[in-house]
Amino acid sequence: MNGRRSIALLVSSALLAASAPAQAHLVETGFGAFYDGLAHVVLTPADLLVVLAIALMAGQRGVAPARRALFVLPAAWLAGALLGTRFASAPTPVITTLPFVAAGMLVLLDAKLRPAAVAVFAGAAGLLHGFANGATMTTGGASTLAVAGAVSAVFCLLAIVAAEVTRLQAGWTRVAVRVAGSWIAAAGLLMLGWLARPLLAA
């Protein structure tokens, strides 16, 4: 069990170590701008992990919080992306790492958040990551169709994962969700440590 956990953390840290270059350009799928935007979210570790973490967190709290997050996160992501298209620089990887670290910790702790608190967290994370997406896509010369693809990816991924988590009843499945949250948080902490290397070396 410890060996598997170590492997998972190593894979996660390797993926996250590549998150900064992944945000430097828009992934080209060859299927058009919409699918480029969709792939951008799925292939950018920070974006993927924040959506997964929020889906787990909202699903833990039940149907009502999950429904709020389902509409708040994509809407905030869209607003942030449209705002980000007006700027040429995206937030630093440290800033986009913090939301999924926090969300992973909340999942690990099975924090008893109110539906409004889940919605506020989802909205703040969506604005931040959406802004990063918009700025990145603008630098890559993408159109608003790519933004639509990114928002669609967020909506679909959140809907699928949160819906599955809300259905979990058995105790061991709830523990599994918390373990997943711990892995997300640990991956984020490893990423923060990786990003802090220049400061520690100075």
C-alpha positions in Angstrom: 0.0 0.0 0.0 2.8 2.4 0.9 4.6 1.5 -2.3 1.5 2.3 -4.4 1.1 5.6 -2.6 4.7 6.6 -3.2 4.3 5.8 -6.9 1.2 7.8 -7.1 2.8 10.8 -5.5 5.9 10.5 -7.7 3.7 10.5 -10.8 1.7 13.4 -9.6 4.7 15.5 -8.8 6.2 14.7 -12.2 3.0 15.9 -13.9 2.9 19.0 -11.8 6.5 19.8 -12.4 5.4 20.1 -16.1 2.5 22.4 -15.3 4.4 25.6 -16.0 5.4 24.7 -19.5 2.0 23.3 -20.2 0.5 26.7 -19.5 2.9 28.5 -21.9 0.9 27.5 -25.0 -2.4 26.2 -26.1 -2.5 22.5 -26.9 -3.3 21.9 -30.6 -5.5 18.8 -31.1 -6.0 19.2 -34.8 -9.8 19.1 -34.3 -10.4 22.9 -34.0 -10.3 25.6 -31.4 -13.1 24.1 -29.2 -11.3 20.9 -28.7 -8.0 22.7 -28.2 -9.6 24.5 -25.2 -11.1 21.3 -23.9 -7.8 19.5 -24.1 -6.0 22.5 -22.4 -8.0 21.9 -19.2 -7.5 18.1 -19.2 -3.8 18.3 -20.0 -2.9 21.1 -17.6 -2.4 19.4 -14.2 -3.3 22.5 -12.1 -6.6 22.9 -13.9 -7.4 19.2 -13.9 -6.6 18.8 -10.2 -8.6 21.8 -9.1 -11.7 20.7 -10.9 -11.3 17.1 -9.5 -10.8 18.4 -6.0 -13.8 20.7 -6.1 -15.9 17.9 -7.5 -14.9 15.6 -4.6 -15.4 18.4 -2.1 -18.9 19.3 -3.4 -19.9 15.7 -3.8 -18.9 15.0 -0.1 -21.4 17.6 1.0 -24.3 16.2 -0.9 -26.6 17.0 -3.9 -27.4 20.7 -3.2 -23.8 21.9 -2.8 -22.8 19.8 -5.8 -25.5 21.4 -7.9 -24.3 24.9 -6.9 -20.7 24.1 -7.6 -21.8 22.6 -11.0 -23.0 26.0 -12.2 -20.8 28.4 -10.1 -17.4 26.9 -11.2 -18.0 26.9 -15.0 -19.6 30.4 -14.8 -16.7 31.8 -12.8 -14.2 30.0 -15.1 -15.9 31.7 -18.1 -15.8 35.1 -16.5 -12.2 34.7 -15.5 -11.2 33.5 -18.9 -12.9 36.4 -20.7 -11.1 38.8 -18.3 -7.9 37.0 -18.8 -8.1 37.4 -22.6 -7.4 41.1 -22.1 -4.1 40.4 -20.5 -0.9 38.8 -21.8 0.4 37.2 -18.7 -1.1 34.4 -16.6 -0.7 34.1 -12.8 2.4 32.3 -11.5 2.1 28.5 -11.0 2.3 29.1 -7.2 -1.0 31.0 -7.3 -2.8 28.4 -9.4 -1.4 25.6 -7.2 -2.8 26.9 -3.9 -6.5 26.4 -4.7 -6.2 22.7 -5.4 -4.0 22.2 -2.3 -6.7 23.8 -0.2 -9.5 21.9 -1.9 -7.6 18.6 -1.4 -7.1 19.4 2.3 -10.8 20.1 2.7 -11.6 16.8 1.0 -9.1 15.0 3.3 -10.6 16.5 6.4 -14.2 15.9 5.1 -14.8 19.5 6.2 -18.5 20.2 6.9 -18.8 23.2 4.7 -22.1 24.9 4.1 -23.5 25.0 0.5 -22.7 28.7 0.2 -19.1 28.2 1.3 -18.7 25.5 -1.3 -20.1 27.8 -3.9 -17.8 30.7 -2.8 -14.7 28.5 -2.9 -15.7 27.2 -6.4 -16.3 30.7 -7.6 -12.9 32.0 -6.4 -11.0 29.0 -7.8 -12.9 29.3 -11.1 -12.1 33.0 -11.5 -8.4 32.4 -10.8 -8.0 29.4 -13.1 -10.2 30.8 -15.8 -8.1 34.0 -15.8 -5.0 31.9 -16.2 -6.6 30.0 -19.1 -7.8 33.2 -20.8 -4.3 34.8 -20.6 -2.6 31.6 -21.8 -5.0 31.2 -24.7 -4.6 34.8 -25.7 -0.8 34.4 -25.8 -1.3 31.3 -27.9 -3.5 33.1 -30.4 -6.7 31.1 -29.5 -10.2 32.3 -30.1 -13.2 32.5 -27.8 -14.2 29.1 -29.1 -11.2 27.7 -27.2 -12.5 29.3 -24.0 -15.9 27.7 -24.6 -14.2 24.3 -24.9 -12.3 24.8 -21.7 -15.5 25.8 -19.8 -17.3 22.8 -21.3 -14.5 20.5 -20.0 -14.9 22.0 -16.6 -18.6 21.5 -16.5 -18.6 17.9 -17.8 -15.7 16.7 -15.5 -17.3 18.4 -12.5 -20.7 16.9 -13.3 -19.5 13.4 -13.7 -17.2 13.2 -10.6 -19.5 15.1 -8.2 -22.5 13.0 -9.2 -20.6 9.8 -8.5 -19.4 11.0 -5.2 -22.9 12.1 -4.0 -24.0 8.5 -4.6 -21.4 6.9 -2.3 -22.9 5.5 0.9 -20.5 2.8 2.1 -17.9 3.9 4.7 -14.9 2.6 2.7 -16.0 4.6 -0.4 -16.1 7.8 1.7 -12.6 7.0 3.0 -11.4 6.4 -0.6 -12.6 9.9 -1.5 -10.7 11.4 1.4 -7.6 9.5 0.3 -8.0 10.9 -3.1 -8.1 14.4 -1.6 -4.9 13.7 0.4 -3.1 12.7 -2.9 -4.2 15.9 -4.6 -3.1 18.0 -1.6 0.2 16.1 -1.4 0.8 16.6 -5.1 0.2 20.3 -4.7 2.6 20.5 -1.7 5.2 18.7 -3.7 4.7 21.2 -6.5 5.0 24.1 -4.1 8.3 22.6 -2.9 9.5 22.3 -6.4 8.6 25.9 -7.2 10.4 27.0 -4.0 13.7 25.5 -5.0 15.1 28.8 -6.4 14.3 30.6 -3.2 15.9 27.8 -1.1 19.0 27.8 -3.2 19.5 31.5 -3.0 
